[in-house]
């Protein structure tokens, strides 16, 4: 089967060449080669020693699609002008309640307090988390720092504020957090490092943490 397809392909290419040389018609082709960005960067995770709510699974560069650009925000940054990890009360993103096989459900979220909103055609970094859910809701926050290669280095930040769902039996859900680099996918950046900082949030309510941190 594979050999038959190869023979047909060679024949078609030969026929096109002969027609072009005979002057029947001409065509022009442009070959665009895109070197993929470096993803040999390390992932630095900073969290309290007792923090077990979430773990970082991976990070990767992705092109922002319409679906990614439409993802729900990961909570709400406190205003006006609050910096660092600081969410508004009762506005954490509540993760879906999942049951059954671990990691079979979760949610996609866009980072908040960012310099660049998710824009179709940009390169974003996707941070994959596994989050533990139990009988009581738990709040936690995430700060992602992207270090883009260059002279000088470029730093891009994004935050996320979450409340876990609840389950009578502990289970694990996945969370995808997207941070736009502000760089077009046509000229993808090289990523030097990713620093993920996570903390438990203070206070509790019927839906989880009242505020972060």
C-alpha positions in Angstrom: 0.0 0.0 0.0 2.7 2.4 0.9 4.8 1.7 -2.2 1.7 2.2 -4.5 1.1 5.7 -3.0 4.7 6.6 -3.5 4.7 5.6 -7.2 1.6 7.7 -7.9 3.1 10.6 -6.2 6.3 10.4 -8.2 4.3 10.1 -11.4 2.1 13.1 -10.6 5.2 15.2 -9.8 6.9 14.1 -13.1 3.8 15.0 -15.1 3.6 18.5 -13.6 7.2 19.0 -14.4 6.8 18.0 -18.1 3.7 20.2 -18.5 5.5 23.2 -17.0 8.6 22.7 -19.3 6.4 22.3 -22.3 4.9 25.7 -21.6 1.3 24.4 -21.0 1.2 26.4 -17.8 3.6 27.7 -15.2 3.3 27.8 -11.4 5.3 29.2 -8.5 5.7 27.8 -5.1 7.0 29.3 -1.9 8.5 27.0 0.8 8.2 28.4 4.3 10.3 26.8 6.9 9.6 27.6 10.5 12.0 26.5 13.2 10.1 25.5 16.3 10.9 27.5 19.4 13.2 26.0 22.0 11.3 24.2 24.7 14.4 22.9 26.6 13.6 25.3 29.4 13.3 24.2 33.0 10.3 24.5 35.2 10.9 26.0 38.6 8.0 25.3 41.1 7.8 27.4 44.3 5.3 26.3 46.9 5.1 25.9 50.7 6.4 22.5 51.9 2.9 21.5 53.1 1.1 22.5 49.9 -0.3 19.5 48.2 -3.4 20.9 46.5 -1.9 21.2 43.0 1.2 20.0 41.2 2.7 21.1 37.9 2.6 18.4 35.2 4.1 20.2 32.2 4.4 23.4 30.2 4.4 23.9 26.5 4.2 26.6 23.8 0.9 26.6 21.8 -0.6 28.9 19.2 -3.7 30.7 20.4 -6.8 29.5 18.6 -10.3 30.9 18.8 -11.2 28.3 21.4 -8.1 29.1 23.6 -8.8 32.9 23.3 -12.4 32.3 24.5 -11.4 30.4 27.8 -12.8 31.7 31.0 -10.7 33.9 33.3 -8.8 32.3 36.2 -10.5 34.3 38.8 -10.3 38.1 39.3 -7.4 40.2 40.3 -8.2 42.6 43.2 -8.7 46.2 42.2 -7.9 49.0 42.0 -4.4 48.4 41.0 -3.6 45.5 43.3 -0.3 43.8 42.3 1.1 40.4 43.2 -1.1 37.5 44.2 -4.3 39.2 45.4 -7.8 38.2 44.3 -11.1 39.8 44.9 -13.4 38.0 47.4 -15.6 35.3 46.2 -14.3 35.6 42.6 -12.0 32.6 42.4 -12.6 30.3 39.4 -14.5 27.3 40.8 -13.2 24.1 39.3 -15.8 21.5 38.1 -16.8 18.7 40.5 -15.5 15.5 39.0 -16.0 11.9 40.0 -14.8 8.5 38.8 -11.5 8.0 37.1 -8.9 10.7 38.0 -7.9 13.3 35.4 -11.0 12.7 33.3 -12.3 16.2 33.6 -11.1 19.7 34.4 -11.1 23.1 32.8 -9.2 25.6 30.6 -8.5 29.1 31.9 -6.9 32.3 30.8 -4.5 34.0 33.3 -5.4 37.3 34.8 -3.4 40.4 35.7 -1.5 40.0 32.4 0.3 42.4 30.0 -1.2 40.6 26.9 -4.7 39.3 26.6 -5.0 36.0 24.7 -5.0 36.9 21.0 -5.6 34.5 18.1 -2.3 34.0 16.3 -0.1 34.7 19.3 2.1 32.1 21.1 0.9 31.3 24.6 2.4 29.0 27.3 0.0 26.3 28.5 0.7 25.3 32.1 -0.9 21.9 33.0 -1.8 21.3 36.6 -3.2 18.3 38.5 -5.5 19.4 41.3 -6.6 17.3 44.3 -10.3 17.6 45.3 -11.9 16.2 48.5 -14.9 16.7 50.7 -14.2 20.4 51.4 -13.4 23.1 48.9 -9.8 24.5 49.0 -8.6 27.8 47.5 -5.2 28.2 45.9 -3.4 30.7 43.7 -0.9 30.4 40.9 1.6 32.9 39.5 3.4 32.0 36.3 6.6 33.8 35.2 7.8 33.3 31.7 11.4 34.1 30.8 11.8 34.6 27.1 15.2 34.4 25.5 16.8 37.5 24.1 19.0 40.5 25.0 17.7 41.6 27.3 15.5 38.8 28.6 11.7 39.4 28.5 9.5 38.6 31.4 5.8 37.8 31.1 3.5 37.2 34.1 0.1 35.8 34.7 -2.0 34.8 37.7 -4.8 32.3 38.5 -7.1 32.1 41.5 -9.0 28.8 42.0 -11.4 27.0 44.4 -11.5 23.3 44.1 -14.8 21.4 43.6 -15.8 18.8 46.2 -16.0 15.0 46.1 -17.0 12.5 48.8 -14.0 10.4 47.5 -10.8 12.3 46.8 -10.0 12.6 43.1 -7.7 14.6 40.7 -8.8 17.0 38.0 -6.7 18.8 35.4 -6.4 22.5 34.9 -4.9 24.2 31.8 -3.8 27.8 32.4 -2.9 29.9 29.3 -0.6 32.9 29.3 -0.1 34.9 26.1 3.6 35.9 25.4 2.6 38.8 23.2 4.6 37.3 20.4 3.2 36.2 17.0 3.2 32.5 16.2 4.9 33.5 12.9 8.0 34.5 14.9 7.8 32.2 17.9 10.0 33.0 20.9 12.4 30.8 22.7 11.6 30.0 26.3 14.4 30.1 28.8 12.5 29.3 31.9 9.1 29.0 33.5 8.6 29.8 37.2 5.3 28.6 38.8 4.6 29.9 42.3 1.6 28.4 44.2 0.1 29.1 47.6 -2.9 28.1 49.7 -5.5 30.9 50.0 -6.9 32.1 53.4 -10.4 31.9 54.6 -13.2 29.5 53.6 -16.7 29.8 52.4 -19.4 27.6 50.9 -17.6 27.8 47.6 -14.0 27.8 48.8 -11.5 30.4 49.7 -12.7 33.9 50.3 -9.6 35.6 48.9 -6.0 34.9 47.9 -3.5 34.8 49.3 
